[in-house]
Amino acid sequence: MTAAVGTTKAFDALLVVHALVAITSLVVLAVLGAAGAAASNGAPLGAAASRSFTGRVELAGRVVHLLPVSGVGLLAVSRGAYTTSTWFVVVGLVGWLATAGLLEGAAFPAQREVAVALAAGADARGAGTRMVRAVELAGVVLVAVAIVMIAGPFA
């Protein structure tokens, strides 16, 4: 089934975009996790880590929200080979919801708490630890989903 679907240029292009968005999401999560880890150990932050705690809205971390957009595009050009009821697509959507929920519900609020604490000269270790835990869990979910999405068409 994959060979027939992969013969369209649109599908191939969107598949590359989807993979790049997934890789970019993982890189951003690694950077956020490292910044959170730096904040959680209470030592003065380096220049790179401090850029994660400006107090502005986190935009880089929200690149993960492009995953379902590119995924729906893939479904649209798959000539009906894949649908929203295809098992690995369902896993991908559920995994994305879990990842997005962890980031929006826990990691990004903790990141804002760290920024506020650092601006006030207060202790940011607790918020930093919460941020790291949420980002790490989101990363584990995203990696597991990536494995399923890569293996799914061949299963």
PESULDA-V565554 format. One record per backbone hydrogen bond with DSSP energy under -0.5 kcal/mol. CO is the residue of the C=O (numbers start at 0). NH is the residue of the N-H. Records with the same first field share a line. If there is no record, write none. Layout:
CO=NH + NH
//
This chain:
0=4
1=5
3=6
4=7
7=11
8=12
9=13
10=14
11=15
12=16
13=17
14=18
15=19
16=20
17=21
18=22
19=23
20=24
21=25
22=26
23=27
24=28
25=29
26=30
27=31
28=32
29=33
30=34
31=35
32=36
33=37
34=38
35=39
36=40
38=41
45=49
46=50
48=51
49=52
56=58
58=61
59=62
60=63
61=64
62=65
63=66
64=68
65=69
66=70
67=71
68=72
69=73
70=74
71=75
72=76
74=77 + 79
77=80
82=85
85=88 + 89
86=90
87=91
88=92
89=93
90=94
91=95
92=96
93=97
94=98
95=99
96=100
97=101
98=102
99=103
100=104
101=105 + 106
102=107
105=109
106=110
107=111
108=112
109=113
110=114
111=115
112=116
113=117
114=118
115=119
116=120 + 121
117=120
123=127
124=128
125=129
126=130
127=131
128=132
129=133
130=134
131=135
132=136
133=137
134=138
135=139
136=140
137=141
138=142
139=143
140=144
141=145
142=146
143=147
144=148
145=149
146=150
147=151
148=152
150=153 + 154
151=154
//
